[in-house]
Every structure is written in structure tokens, then in C-alpha cells.
Amino acid sequence: MIGHHLRSLTRELRPSLSRSARSRRLWLDLGELGSLARYQGEDWQDHGLGLLRTMMHQNGLPTELASVRNARNWDQVTREIRGYDMLLMNVRSYNYDVAVKSAALFKQQNPNGLVLVGGTHTTVSPEEMEATPDFDRICKGPGEGVILDLVRDPAAFPRVFEGKSAKSMAEWPMIDRTLWPKPSHTLTRFRFQWPLERGTSWGPQPQVSMLTSRVCPWACSFCNEASYIPRIERRPVEMVIDELNELDEKYDFGSVTIHDSMFFQNPKWLKTWLDLYPKRARRLWPYWAAARADTVLQWPELFEAIVKETNWNVVSIGFEANSDRMLRVLNKEITKQENEQVVALINRIGDDQEKAGKNPVKMWANVMFGIPGETRDEAFETYRLMKKMRRAYPSVAFYTAYPGSALGYQIIAEGKDQKHLHVRDASSEPIKGIDYAFYRALLRGEYEEEVNRPLAPEDRQRSVQTHAGLSLSEMFGA
């Protein structure tokens, strides 16, 4: 039985084809080792990988696929990358180290093979990419305008070159989701109907992840995508709905995660969405999508109408902090008062929905602790904001110095970052000199008296719950 299981697992990593029948090009899906081989956590797929592989396959440039996330150890990865002439990888800051190790293993197994890389880390940290000798071609910026020529003739490109973007997302083909890696864990693969995704437990599963826009246009000091990714025209509403309809007809999914960095922007597009989604979609699927406090307050009537009439079930908002000084440090262009006004507005909309017998909207509240220079009182203010939310899933993270952001560059230049700790969560200690013991104690509830003192009685009693149903105190060990 054990031998049969292992053979089955290997077949899921890569189809069993003869060496001569397989493409000599391999696309390696990056991420946490073994995360798709375990039945836990999220299993979001890489839209960049899906888009570019779809374009290649539609133009007679097939690739084989292997996934670090499907491998249980690095020996298994080594076996999977053996026997190819070309390796392609989409490198982000949080998987840079995985890409470096994978490229080194590929070169050991295929000394004459070429490694082609793109992705955001090539743009935000080109010096690291160029210093990695196993990266033979490095595409800085969007890959959709160059991928076909690059794969056909890598020698025609210099080692480091600029990518080329489409003018509009309408030019992108619909992703062939069967070109995404198939989770090797049988429960993930069958129960959640691959090639759809398990997603998170906020909504019915399986889930469909979708992009309707690329790049947040704001210039926050901890992120600032617009400084290194060109903006392109948003995908037409009709195309988004038609793809959802096609996927539902084929797979019968339960909810949608719109992975845009900023969904609630551009009123003209949003009004079209408000008009067409209830009419044109096969079903009014609940969905998760992102907004900002200032855009919600700029168009509050439009926001409320979209929440109520399109089943925008979970509104993700990057509050990040709740003191005016820290919000200025982060260049959020938002005030503490605006944060609290938005919380009150969404609380009220949820109350209205409950009174009408409908499921109330929830907030996916992104908050950040451990910002350089943050005082304890300022951290208390952020925690208080979460306690004012009647229905919320807090997404708590410690500040991380992302390359490509102004504050990130400053922290990196000062030598205060723990190199390559670019995962947005509260499990690591990414910045030197931060009192993480205090923050963990705060999240365990050890400062409840200080936090609760200025709060209204109903807010003092509220337990901050995660999307998995755990309180922060349970998550952080109390």
C-alpha cells in the first residue's frame, strides 16, 4: 500500500510520459515545500504561471509542470527537474530563496539547461537576481509581451531585460486552469474540485480566484506596487462574469475571491459591475474583494449598493494601523477618523442586512503591528479598532520590509531587516530591534485592561475572531 501511494504521488507531481514524449521545457511552481501535499492551509494558485503557460500552450510552446508545493522533500524536487533543457519560474519576494535553491538543483541535474525567471522580485530587487549565477535570463516587469519570443529564442535576449505589458487585461486569454498544479493530497484534489481552489473558510467551497485589475495605484510606503508594475486597463466586467459563468457550468463552485490589490476603484467600472453582475451571472455568488477606507468614504452610496445588491460578502480593507502618526509613516493617505468611520459604516450595513434576514457583510481587516517607531499606545489603538468591528476576520501581520517600497528600502539600508523574511503574517520576526514579545502578549490578550479602558461597554466584551473561528488569544497561545 505504501509503495502504491508513493507511485501515485509521483504521478501527481508530473504525468508519467516517456522522456521523448515530454516537452523539454519545465515550469516549476514555487511556494512552501509540500503545502499542496498536506490537507491544511490555503492553496491559492499562481495567476502569472497560469496566464503565461496558457499563452505558451496556445501558441505551440508546451511545458511540463512540477511544483515545489507538491513535493514532500527536496530530493523529490531534484528528481522532478531532471532531464530538461529549460526551467521557467515566477519569482516573488517571499519565494526568492526557494527559486534560488531550485535553480541550483536544476543546474546540477542539467548542466547545459537554461533558467528563465520573471516575477515581481526581479523588479524590486534586481541586484539579488543578477547576483544569482544560476539565473540565465531575468525578465524585469510584465512577461505577457515577451514570453513567447523569449522561450523560442532565449539567445536573442540579454541576461537582464525589460518585460512588456499588454495594453489591457482584455487582451489576456482566459486562463486554462488545468495548467495549474494539481494538489497531490487526495482530499484537496477531489473534495475541492481541482482545478478550482480550496481558498479560505470565509465562504462556500470550492472557490474561484479571479483578477479584474492589476496594481494598486496608491503609494503606501510599505508596498507601492505602482512603482514597479505598470498599470493596464481593467478587465471588462462582461469578460469577468462570462468566465465565472463558464467555470460554474463546468465545476459548480461556491464563492469567488477577487485577488485584485484594489477592487473598489474606478466608479465607472464599479457601476457597470453593480448593473451587470446581478443580471448576467448564473448565480449571485458571494465574493471577497478589497477596498480602501478613503475610497469607501468617497463613494459610500455606491459601496453600500454593491455590498447589498451583488453579495459582496467579505470586504477586505487595509487599515494597517490606527494612529495618525503611524498612518503617515505608512503613507496611507488615510486618517484614524476615516478608519473608524468605515468600521461604523460596515457595522451599520451588516446590521441592516441582519434585520432584513440576510447574511451580514464581514470585514477582512488587515492590520499591521511592529511598524518601526510604533509605540505601545499606538499598538493599543490598532487593537481597539479591531474590537470595534462587529463582524470581522482580522488578518494580523508584523510589518515586513518589502523590497520595492520606500520604508522597506530604508529598513534594508539600515540593516534592520531579517533577510528574505517576506511572508505577510505574524509567525516570524522580520525586523531587528522590534519588541515582538510585547506584540504577542498584546495579541494573547495580556493588555486587555489598557485596551478596553476607552472603549464603549459593548466593544470591551467583544472577542476578536479569525476566519477559522479562533480568537487571537487562542492563536497566540493563551
Secondary structure, DSSP 8 states (H G I E B T S, - for coil): -HHHHHHHHHHHHS----TTTS-SEEEEE-SSTTTTSSSSS-----HHHHHHHHHHHHTT---EEEEGGG-SSHHHHHHHTTT-SEEEEE--GGGHHHHHHHHHHHHHH-TT-EEEEESHHHHH-HHHHHT-TT--EEEES--TTTHHHHHH-GGGS-SEEE----SBGGGS----GGGS---SSHIIIIITTTTSB---TTS-SSEEEE-S--------TT--GGGTS---B---HHHHHHHHHHHHHHH---EEEE--S--S--HHHHHHHHHHHHHHSSS---EEEEE-HHHHHHSHHHHHHHHHHTTEEEEEEEEE--SHHHHHHTT-S--HHHHHHHHHHHHHHHHHHHHTTS---EEEEEEEE--TT--HHHHHHHHHHHHT-SSEEEEEEE----TTSHHHHHHHHTT-B-TT----SSSS--BTT--HHHHHHHHTTTTHHHHHTTS-HHHHT---B-TTS-BHHHHTT-
